[in-house]
Amino acid sequence: MMLDWNAYRDQIAASVKEMSATNPEIVKAYSAFHHANAKSTHLDARTRELIALGVAVTLRCDGCINAHVEAAIKAGATKDDIVDALGVATMVNAGAALVYSARTIDAYHAKAG
């Protein structure tokens, strides 16, 4: 069954609100990062959101995917834009797996002598 993304967003928001009631500084700090990034003039919002989606996929964060798909669409990203960003994330993840595979071979040689 596919995730109900709107219900999931609401569930995350409720949990974050509960966390904020216990320690509001954590949520304030996160919010400050978000607002500082949004003020950037070097990349437009669409580009930032496409990068955020690539990172979200790499981190396997459903909450991030949910928030940044919505923000990317609001910033003018199309499905094709998102697919291209996901292709880059897939390529980088495959590259990272290849690099760590090489490290594994290095560890093998170090252990096997």
N, C-alpha and C positions, 0 to 999 in steps of 0.2 A: 504494500500500500504506500502511496506517495505521501509525503509529509504535508500537513496542512500548514503552509508557511505563515499565514496570518495568525493562526492560533499559536504557533511556535513563537512568533515575534512577541505576542502578548504574554506568553509564559515567561520568556526571557526578561521582558520589561518588569514583570511582577517580581521576579527573583532579584533583579538588580535593585529595584525599589526597596526590597526587604534588606538587602546588603547595605544600601545607602542609609537606612534607618539605624543600622548598627554602627557603621563607620562611613559617614558621608565624605570623608576626605578621599577615600579610594575612588569613588565615583566622580568627585570633583576633579581629581587628577586626570582620570581618563577623559573627562569632558574637556579639560584644558588642552590635551593633546589633539582632540578632534577639532576644536575651534582654531588652534594655531595652524593646523594643517589646512583647514578650509580657507584661511587668509592668504595662503601662498599665491603668488602671482606668476610663478615660473611655469606651472602646469595648470591647465584648465581642469575644471571639475570632472569632466568626462574622462580625461586621461587618468586623473588620480583614482577615480572609481574603477577603471579597468585594471589598473595596477593592484588596487585593493582586492579585486576579485581573484587575480592571479595568486596573490598572497593567501587569501582565504582558502582557496582550493589546496594550496601547498600545505597549509596548516590544518586542513580538514575541519574547518570551523563552520558548522551550519548556520550559527547565528550571524557570523560575518558575511557569509554568502547571502543570507536573507536580506540583511541591511544594505549591502553594497549592490545587489542586483537592483533593488528599488531605487537607490541613489543614482546608479548608472543610467537607468531608464530616465529618471527625472533630469539628468544632466545631458540627455540626448543620445545616449549609446543605443545602438541597434543590436538585434540578436547577432548579426554578422560581426559587429565589433566585439561583442562578448565572446563569441566562438573563437575569434582570433586571439584574444587575450588568454583564453583557456588553452589554446594551442601553445602559446608561449610558456604558460605554466607547466604544461605537460612536458614540453621539450626540456625546460630547466630541471624539472624533477627527474627526468630520464638521465640528464647529464649528471645530476647529483648522485644518482644510483650508480652510474658508471664510475665516477670518481671514488665513491666509497667501495665499489667492487675492486678497484685498483688498490685501495688501502688494505682491503681484505687479503689480497694476494701478497702485499708487502708483509702483513702480519703473519701469513702462512710461512713465508720465507724466514722470517725472524724466529718463528717457533720450531719449524722443521729443520732449520739449520742448513 
